[in-house]
């Protein structure tokens, strides 16, 4: 689990809370401690980590004590959120796993509490969405996709006027493409008319990608090595179309994994077609040779004006599309779980 969701807060340390009964002073004391978390930490990493853990531990107990002493405080929901945030920061410092299941229940309790302030309920709901999104990104399973969609719908039902709803709907559409394409298409169509040009543009591009799921992708070119490439001739193979460049750090970082996957599955009917956004042909050929990237590459030397990138409205690299044996798009974003996606596509019955 990515703990960074929680660990951005700078929560303080210090003396015990004021005596029970002085609620406003107790809450103010907790806020005053926040600025002191990283104050005068030792330069030695191990000593600094220990002191930080001690301070977080003390702060955690202070918030728990506040909740106990002032059970009806108007700040009680924020204090409960703080307890979870501090616990996750402490887990990060101690390099342990936080209790995410328990915290999800607590977050849900806060998000569902009609007595809690609207902003706190929204914050709790958004963190639940982040957790659901992380789970989906990790597994890309139908269950995770439907859980994420349900979490988004619940947030929207609770906060129908929230300005982030269009972005959340976009997230839902992306998650449900493989499992409820009709729903995704409906959402993309609605979002294509959004006033935000970036969001509407992304929705229109997504609709075009969805069309690629129903018909084989038409792509042919002369590769750098002089070979003629036509995806129609590759029917019967699983194909990964990789938009990339040697000047792109994430692209370069992923090359060893890409080569390993190619070698593992090439004899099972898998191949790769590269679309290079490089401008230096020599640099491209040198890189692909040194890194044993033996699959064909499209190159026209135009960088971001690359003919194929413009045709398919590619906005970022790396971008990867996985095509089934019929040449249809089955996954528009397999990065991060590429081997599993390729293995499933190779094993799928046509």
C-alpha positions in Angstrom: 0.0 0.0 0.0 1.3 3.4 -0.9 1.5 5.3 2.4 2.2 8.7 0.8 -1.6 9.4 0.9 -1.4 10.0 4.6 2.2 11.0 5.3 2.2 14.5 4.1 1.0 16.1 7.3 3.5 17.7 9.6 2.1 16.8 13.0 3.9 18.1 16.0 5.0 16.9 19.5 5.3 18.4 22.9 4.0 18.5 26.4 0.8 16.8 27.6 -2.6 18.4 26.9 -4.0 21.0 29.2 -6.1 19.7 32.0 -9.5 18.1 31.1 -12.2 20.7 30.9 -10.3 23.4 28.9 -11.3 22.0 25.5 -10.3 25.1 23.4 -6.9 25.3 25.0 -6.4 21.5 24.4 -7.2 21.8 20.7 -5.1 24.9 20.4 -2.2 23.1 22.0 -2.5 20.3 19.5 -2.4 22.8 16.6 0.6 24.6 18.1 2.6 21.3 18.2 2.2 20.8 14.5 5.0 23.2 13.6 7.5 21.4 15.8 7.7 18.0 14.2 10.9 18.4 12.3 12.4 21.1 14.6 16.1 20.5 15.6 16.3 16.9 14.3 19.8 15.3 14.5 21.8 15.1 11.3 22.4 11.4 11.9 19.6 9.6 10.0 19.1 6.8 12.5 18.9 9.3 15.4 16.7 11.6 13.4 14.3 8.7 12.6 14.1 7.7 16.3 13.4 11.2 17.5 10.7 11.6 14.8 9.1 8.4 15.8 9.1 9.4 19.4 7.5 12.8 18.6 4.9 11.2 16.4 4.1 8.6 19.1 3.6 11.4 21.6 1.4 13.3 19.2 -0.7 10.3 18.5 -1.3 9.8 22.3 -2.3 13.5 22.6 -4.9 13.2 19.9 -6.3 10.0 21.4 -6.5 11.6 24.8 -8.3 14.6 23.3 -10.9 12.3 21.8 -11.4 10.5 25.1 -11.6 13.7 27.1 -13.8 15.7 24.7 -16.0 13.0 23.1 -18.6 15.7 22.0 -16.1 18.3 20.8 -16.9 19.9 17.5 -13.3 19.0 16.5 -13.7 15.3 17.3 -14.0 14.3 13.6 -10.9 16.2 12.7 -9.1 14.6 15.7 -10.1 11.1 14.4 -8.8 11.9 11.0 -5.5 13.2 12.6 -5.1 9.9 14.6 -5.2 8.0 11.3 -2.8 10.4 9.6 -0.3 10.3 12.4 -0.5 6.5 12.6 0.4 6.2 9.0 3.2 8.7 9.3 4.5 6.7 12.2 4.3 3.5 10.2 6.3 5.1 7.4 9.0 6.3 9.8 9.2 2.8 11.4 9.0 1.1 8.0 5.9 -1.0 9.0 2.6 -1.5 7.3 -0.4 0.6 8.7 -3.7 -1.0 9.5 -5.4 0.1 6.3 -8.5 -2.2 6.8 -9.2 -0.7 10.2 -8.6 2.8 8.9 -10.9 2.2 5.9 -13.7 1.4 8.4 -13.0 4.5 10.4 -13.0 6.7 7.3 -16.3 5.2 6.2 -17.7 5.9 9.6 -16.7 9.6 9.3 -17.8 9.9 5.7 -21.3 8.5 6.6 -21.7 10.6 9.8 -24.3 13.3 9.0 -23.2 15.2 12.1 -19.7 15.7 10.9 -18.7 18.9 9.1 -19.1 18.7 5.4 -15.5 19.4 4.6 -14.3 16.6 7.0 -16.8 14.1 5.5 -15.6 15.1 2.0 -12.0 14.6 3.0 -12.7 11.2 4.4 -14.6 10.2 1.3 -11.8 11.4 -0.9 -9.2 9.3 1.0 -11.5 6.3 0.6 -11.5 7.0 -3.1 -7.8 7.2 -3.1 -7.5 3.8 -1.4 -10.0 2.3 -3.8 -8.0 3.7 -6.7 -4.8 2.3 -5.4 -6.4 -1.1 -5.1 -7.6 -0.9 -8.7 -4.3 0.3 -10.0 -2.6 -2.7 -8.2 -4.9 -5.4 -9.4 -7.0 -4.0 -12.3 -9.6 -6.7 -11.4 -13.3 -6.4 -12.1 -14.0 -6.5 -8.4 -11.6 -3.6 -7.7 -13.1 -1.7 -10.6 -16.6 -2.1 -9.4 -15.5 -1.2 -5.8 -13.9 2.0 -7.1 -17.0 2.9 -9.1 -19.2 2.3 -6.1 -17.0 4.5 -3.9 -17.2 7.3 -6.5 -21.0 7.0 -6.7 -21.3 7.1 -2.9 -19.1 10.2 -2.7 -21.2 11.9 -5.4 -24.4 11.0 -3.7 -23.1 12.5 -0.5 -21.5 15.6 -2.1 -23.6 16.2 -5.2 -22.2 19.8 -5.7 -18.5 18.9 -5.3 -16.5 20.5 -8.1 -14.4 17.4 -8.5 -17.3 15.2 -9.7 -16.4 15.4 -13.5 -12.8 14.2 -12.7 -14.3 11.4 -10.6 -16.6 10.4 -13.4 -13.6 10.3 -15.7 -11.9 7.9 -13.2 -15.0 5.7 -13.1 -15.2 5.6 -16.9 -11.5 4.6 -17.2 -11.9 1.9 -14.5 -15.0 0.3 -16.1 -14.0 0.2 -19.7 -13.3 -3.5 -19.7 -16.2 -4.5 -17.5 -19.1 -2.1 -18.4 -18.2 -0.5 -21.7 -21.7 0.9 -22.2 -21.4 2.8 -18.9 -17.9 4.1 -19.8 -19.0 5.2 -23.2 -22.0 7.1 -21.7 -19.7 8.8 -19.2 -17.2 9.8 -21.8 -19.9 11.2 -24.1 -21.2 13.3 -21.2 -17.7 14.5 -20.3 -16.8 15.3 -23.9 -19.1 18.4 -23.5 -17.5 19.6 -20.3 -16.4 23.2 -20.1 -12.9 22.2 -19.2 -11.1 21.7 -22.5 -8.5 19.4 -21.1 -11.2 17.1 -19.6 -13.4 17.2 -22.6 -10.4 16.5 -24.9 -9.4 13.5 -22.8 -13.0 12.2 -23.0 -13.1 12.5 -26.7 -9.8 10.7 -27.0 -11.1 8.0 -24.8 -14.1 7.5 -27.0 -11.8 7.1 -30.0 -9.9 4.5 -28.0 -13.1 2.6 -27.2 -13.9 2.4 -30.9 -10.6 0.6 -31.3 -12.0 -2.1 -29.0 -14.6 -3.0 -31.6 -12.5 -3.0 -34.8 -8.9 -4.1 -35.6 -6.4 -1.3 -35.4 -5.2 -0.1 -38.8 -1.5 0.5 -38.7 1.2 0.1 -41.4 4.6 1.6 -41.9 8.2 1.0 -43.1 10.3 0.3 -40.0 13.8 1.7 -39.3 15.3 -1.5 -40.4 13.5 -1.3 -43.8 10.9 -4.0 -43.0 7.3 -3.4 -44.0 5.0 -3.6 -41.0 1.2 -4.1 -41.3 -0.8 -5.0 -38.2 -3.2 -6.9 -40.5 -0.4 -9.3 -41.2 0.1 -9.8 -37.5 -3.4 -11.1 -36.9 -3.2 -14.2 -34.7 -0.6 -12.6 -32.5 -0.9 -10.5 -29.4 0.6 -7.1 -30.2 1.9 -4.4 -27.9 2.1 -1.0 -29.5 4.6 1.1 -27.6 4.8 4.9 -28.0 8.2 5.9 -26.5 11.5 7.8 -27.0 15.1 7.4 -25.9 14.9 10.9 -24.3 12.0 9.8 -22.0 13.4 8.6 -18.6 10.3 6.4 -17.7 10.5 4.8 -21.2 14.2 4.0 -20.7 13.6 2.7 -17.2 11.0 0.3 -18.4 13.1 -1.1 -21.3 14.7 -4.1 -19.4 11.2 -5.2 -18.3 9.9 -4.8 -21.8 12.8 -6.9 -23.3 12.3 -9.6 -20.6 8.6 -9.9 -21.4 9.2 -10.0 -25.1 11.7 -12.8 -24.7 9.4 -14.7 -22.4 6.3 -14.6 -24.6 7.5 -14.2 -28.2 7.3 -17.9 -28.9 3.7 -17.9 -27.6 2.4 -15.5 -30.2 3.4 -12.1 -28.7 5.2 -9.3 -30.4 5.9 -5.6 -30.0 5.7 -2.7 -32.4 7.5 0.4 -31.4 6.6 4.0 -32.3 9.6 6.2 -31.6 9.2 9.9 -30.9 12.9 10.4 -31.3 14.5 13.0 -33.6 17.9 11.4 -34.0 17.8 8.1 -36.0 21.3 7.2 -35.1 20.7 7.6 -31.4 17.6 5.4 -31.7 19.4 2.6 -33.6 22.3 2.7 -31.2 19.9 2.4 -28.1 17.8 -0.3 -29.5 20.8 -2.4 -30.5 22.6 -2.0 -27.2 19.4 -2.9 -25.3 18.4 -5.8 -27.5 15.1 -4.3 -28.6 14.8 -6.5 -31.7 11.2 -5.6 -32.6 10.4 -3.1 -35.4 10.3 0.7 -34.8 8.5 3.4 -36.6 10.6 6.6 -36.9 10.1 9.8 -38.8 12.4 12.2 -36.9 9.6 14.6 -35.9 9.5 14.1 -32.1 6.2 15.2 -30.7 5.0 15.9 -34.3 5.5 12.2 -35.0 2.9 11.1 -37.7 1.6 8.2 -35.7 1.5 10.1 -32.4 -0.5 12.9 -33.9 -2.8 10.4 -35.7 -3.6 8.7 -32.4 -3.5 11.9 -30.3 -0.8 10.6 -28.0 -0.3 13.1 -25.2 2.4 11.3 -23.0 5.1 8.8 -23.4 5.4 6.0 -22.6 1.9 5.0 -23.8 1.2 1.3 -24.4 -1.7 -0.4 -26.1 -2.2 -4.1 -25.9 -4.1 -5.7 -28.9 -5.6 -9.1 -28.9 -5.1 -11.7 -31.6 -7.8 -10.1 -33.7 -6.0 -6.8 -33.6 -8.5 -5.1 -31.3 -7.5 -3.0 -28.3 -8.0 -4.9 -25.1 -6.0 -2.7 -22.7 -5.1 1.0 -23.2 -2.9 1.2 -20.1 -1.1 -2.0 -19.2 1.9 -0.3 -17.6 2.7 -1.4 -14.1 1.2 -4.9 -14.7 2.4 -5.5 -18.2 3.6 -9.1 -17.7 0.3 -10.2 -16.2 -1.7 -8.4 -19.0 0.4 -10.0 -21.7 0.1 -13.5 -20.1 -3.6 -13.2 -19.9 -3.9 -12.0 -23.5 -1.7 -14.8 -24.8 -3.7 -17.4 -22.8 -7.1 -16.1 -23.9 -9.2 -18.1 -26.3 -10.1 -16.4 -29.5 
